[in-house]
Each structure stands twice: as structure tokens, then as C-alpha cells.
Amino acid sequence: MKKVEAIIKPFKLEEVKEALSGVGIQGLTVSEVKGFGRQKGHKELYRGAEYVVEFLPKVKLEIVISDDKLEAVVDAIVKAASTGRIGDGKIFVSHIEEAIRIRTGETGEIAIG
């Protein structure tokens, strides 16, 4: 099993969710997060005063999938989240040792399906 974590722009969430649904993903976790990468934030003007916004709002998706769905999931996220501009985000993939469905006690890939 794999865990895919994707950090994307908030306005791309709906498109990414639809793309993931299109490749058979039935569940995911979404968190509102803040951060910065190469873009290093930006400057804004508020009531005549300029200030720096260092941490930009992002959305973090977490999806645990079977190994055979990895390529389709990553491709769907990349295509749906891309704007071609700096700050589109990142995808991280890690290995999951075990998954357990709390309600039934089912384990492994059965628990994530």
C-alpha cells in the first residue's frame, strides 16, 4: 500500500477531487495548510501599508491506495492541479505498513477499499 500526500492550490481542490473520483478513488483526507516553497510568499497592500505574506494557503490531500493504483492517482493529481505556474505544489509518496478499519477490524488493502 502507498500513501500519497499532495500539497495543491486551494482553488484546484474540486478539479483534483473529480479527477481522483474518475480513477476510482472513493476516499481522501483534506486539510487546510499554509506553507511556502520557491515562491517565498508575496507582498500585499492593505489600507495603504505593504506587508509580506510568507505562508501561503494550500490544501493537503492524503490518500492511501493499493500499489497498482499509484500511477493513475499521481497522473490524475498532476493533470488536475497543474496551472503551469510556480506554486502548483508537490506530491509525496510513502509506503504504508498496515491499515485497519476501526469499525470491522479488517486489515490490509481490504481496509482501504
Secondary structure, DSSP 8 states (H G I E B T S, - for coil): -EEEEEEE-GGGHHHHHHHHHHTT----EEEEEEE-STT--EEEEETTEEEEE-SEEEEEEEEEE-GGGHHHHHHHHHHHH--SSTT-EEEEEEE----B-TTT--BTHHHH-
